[in-house]
Amino acid sequence: MIRIENVSKWYGQARVLAGCSTRIAEGEVVVVCGPSGSGKSTLIKTINGLEPFDEGTIVVNGVSVGAPGTDLPRLRARVGMVFQSFELFPHLTVRENLALAQVVVLGRSRDEAHARGREYLARVGLAGFADRLPAQLSGGQQQRVAIARALCMDPVCMLFDEPTSALDPEMVGEVLDVMVELAGEGMTMVCVTHEMGFARKVADRVIFMDQGAILDDCPSEEFFGNRAGRPERAQQFLARVLSH
């Protein structure tokens, strides 16, 4: 589903991605973790072209992301993206937030878009919230609306960029529950997250990054179960995040 080969990126003289390579199969759930500033969010944003890259190749569902002439808006319509901040339009109701891209990008009728929106709102546990504005929702509810909006576009895969980092601790679980359900249904997912419990429970593989490079890429049971076999920087990271 996703092939990343020798991808590098610079901001001026600073190299923020250093020859990153990995492959993600259809239906696979991959968690990308590492310390702050390690390049995790930059890497995930290159997958749908939100961040351009300077070297290497990324192919998503047969489409080369960096190739001249690639229709990036069309690609992004098929690659769902959920951000740290919810990115909902504050002046639109939940119903209209879910319908807008369906109508503008996919060409669906408003009635069809609203029907699809109702379906996915129910799926994330918010069936009665269609007429509310984002400001009338909790953070966890807004993030679940953002997930429903992405699902309305019939994505071939979903990207999550620290989707719980802006939430109060009590709201984290309701978002993770939706993500666990999606994973169980076979959605291809790449998740940048510090939620190691989620990674251990759901991820097929864990990618560990530091200083723009992929230092480890292995099955999740190996990442958590064989800490002595991990690179030293990954061992340090695990010792800190799993001690709390």
N, C-alpha and C positions, 0 to 999 in steps of 0.2 A: 504493500500500500504506500509506504514512504521509504525512499532511498536517499540517504545523505552521504555524499562522498567528498572527503577532503575540503570541507567548507571552512573558509577563513574570512574574517572581516576585520577591518581597521576603522577606528575613529581617529583620524589624523595619524599620529605616530603610535597610538595605543592599539595593540592587537587584542580584540575582544573575543574572537573565535579563532582557534588555532588548529586547523586541519581536522575538523570534526567529521567522523564517519560512523554511521549506524544504519540499520535497516529495521523497519517495523512492519510486521506482517498484518494482513487483514484480520481483525478481531483481537489483536494483541493490545494489552494495556501496559504502557511503559511510563514509569515515573522518573522524572529528571530531578535530581537533588544535588546539593552542594552548598558551600557558603555563599553569603551575599557577594555579589559582584563577580561570580564565577562564570557568567555568560549564559545561564540557564534560560532566562527570559528572551535574550537576544536570539538564541538558537531556535526556540519554539516559534518566534515571530518570523524567522526566515522561511519556515515551512510553508506559510501561505503568502509570502512576499511582503508582509508588513515591514520587515527589515530587509533591505537589499544586502547582498553579500558580494565579496570581492573576488573570491576564488572558489572553485569546486562546483558541484552539481547537486541539485535537489530535484527529485522526481516524485510527484504525488499522484497516485492513481493514473499513471501514464503521462502526466503533464509535467514538462520541465519548467520549474518555477522561474529560473533566471534567464531562460531563453528569450531572445528578442522576438517580439510579436505575441508572446503568451498573454492571453486575456486574463489578467490577474483578478479583476472583479468577478469574472465568471468562476475562476478557481476558488476564490474566497467564499462564493455562494455555496460551494460544496464542502468546504472545510470549516466546520463550526469553531468559533473562537469565543472563549469566556475569559474575561480579564479580572484583574484584582478589583478595579472599580467597575461598577455594573454597566456603565455606558448606556443607560436607558435615557430616552428623550424625556426630560422632566415635564414638558407641556402636553405630552400625549398619555392617554390612558394605557393601561396594560394591554388591552385589546388592540389598540392602534400601534403600540410598540411591536407587538408580535406580527401584525399584518403588513407593516410598511415595506419591509424588504421583500416579502413574498409578492406583493403587488408590483413594486418597482423593478425588482431584479428578475423574479421568476415569471412575471406576467400573469399571475393568478388573479381571478376576480376577487373583489372585496369579500363577497360572501364565502368563497372557497377559503380565502385566507383566514377569515374569522372562524370558520369551522375547524380548520387545522389548528388555529390558536387555542380554541376551546379544548381540543383533544390533548394538546401538550400541557396546557395549564392544569388539567385534571391529572395528568401523569406526574407532575411535580407537586401535586397536593394543593393547588391554588385555584380550584374550579370556581370559587365564588368571588374572585378578586379582579375580574376582567375590566370593571368600570372604575377601578381606583387609579389614582396617579401614583407614580413612583414614590413621591414624598409621603404618601399614606401607608407605605409598607416598611417593614423592618429590613435591615440589611440582608438577613438570610432570605427573606421573601424576594427582595429585589434580585439577588443572585440566582434564585430558582427561576424567576421570570427570564433572566438573561439566558439561562440554560434552555428553557422552553423556546425562546426566540431562535436560538441556534438550531434546535431540533426541527423547528417548523420549515427549515430550508432543506430538509432531507439530506443531511451531510453524509459524506462517505467516511469521514473521521471527525473527531473532536479534539481540539487543543484547549487545555486549561492552563492559564498562567497565574499560579498562586491564587486560586479562586476563593480561598477562605482567609487570606491574610488580612483583609480589611474588616473582618467580621468580629463581633463580640464572641467570646468563647462559647456561650450558650447557643449561638446560631450556627456554629461550625458543623455540628452533627447533621442538621437538616439538609445542608448542601451536600455533605459527603454521602448521605443516604441516597440521594438522587444519583450521584456519580457511581456508587456501588451498584445500583440497579441497572444503570446504563452498561456498565462493564459486564454484568451478568447476562445481558441481552446480546452481547457480542459486538458492541460498538468498538471500533478502533479508537484508542484514546492515548494521547500524550499529555501527561500532567506534570507541570512544574509545581512542586509542593514541598512543604516542610512537615506535612502530616505523615509521619513515619508509620503510624498505626494503619492508615489507609494504604500506604505503599505495601506494607507487609501482608495485609489482608487481600488486596485486589490485584496488585501489579504482577504481571508475568515476568517483567524485567525491570531492573533499576539501572539507570545511567547516572554515574557520579561525575560531576564536573568541578574543575578548579582552574582559575586563571585562563579561562577560555578553552580549555582542552578537556576531552573526555578521558578520564583516568581509569574508569571502570565501567563495564557494560556486561551485566551477567544476570542470570535468573534471580528473582527476588529472594528465594529461599537460600541461595548461596550467598547473596549480599548480606543478609541478616544472620544466617546460620553459620557462616564460616568467616567470622570477622578477622581472624588471624591471616587468612588468605587474601585479604583486601590490600590495596596500596596503602602506604602509611598515612597519606593525607585522608583517605576514606576512613581508616581506623580512627583517626583523631576526631573526625566529624561524627561518626557513629557514637563514640564514647561520650561526646557532649550532648547529642540530641536524645540519646536513649537513657541518659542518666537522670532525666527529669520526668 
